[in-house]
Amino acid sequence: MAYSEDHIALAAEYALGTLDADERIRAETMMSDDEGFAAVVHAWERKLAVLNQMVGSIEPRPEVWDRIRIAIGHAGPQAPLVLPDAPPPAVAAVEQSTVAADTSNVIRLSAQARRWRNVATVTSAIAAALVAIIAVGAYQPDLLPDGIRPKPRTQVVEVKTPVPAPASAQYVAVLQKDSGAPAFILTVDGATKNFTVRKVGAQPEPGKSFELWIVSDRLQRPRSLGVIGSNDFTARPVLSSYDSEIVDKATYAVTVEPEGGSPTGVATGPIVFTGKLIESVPPASAPPR
């Protein structure tokens, strides 16, 4: 089965552990229902396992726990429980009369509920009888009287089995600074060269934009692939104008530019994240390795 760039990015983020609770439940549901998608996730886990060696465990500072206790209301002793005073006799008598009135209302409502249950029982019986007649008419129509026996019908149905399109290779690049946490995940479809950028940990500065560039020794200078949008996913087809060998072996870089991108078509800001493509999902015709 061919998966979209969004599915590939979802599988990658599941392997990285960067999904929120709702997205993780969605991914696990797809894995349980779709063996192909589960295989994509496992392939990601094998490809990205080296990232676990890049990140060490960090123990939070003691003041972090103090702020958490204050936020949930457990920083100080709890107030003692105070029971209300008993009502005076006059109020108690009024309350007893109110309880008696409520009891009569409950009895009245109970009788109404019994009536509705009886109506529901009769309705359910009628529905069950209709279902039985329909079932008998579908599977053993000879058992029905002539008046309600369905007339036989002949219907010719032509079933065309769709021919699945061969799955294309999928490539991914983790764009990060040195060995730090991933900032963006770039996925490229090997057949169409359409790419998707998934924002993971990068946060733009106010009045600035992230811009993606392709860098190759076969190009005279880095070429802009456009500004990375503010949404979680940015998809573009601009790589289709480049040769496959350039796309596969290029370095992909992200710079910080003025809002809306470089005004000159040349990178003006610092390079903050880089990465290179690796093959994450081979084409369907590729032999197993």
Order of alpha helices (4+ residues) and beta strands (2+ residues): alpha-alpha-alpha-alpha-alpha-beta-beta-beta-beta-beta-beta-alpha-beta-beta-beta
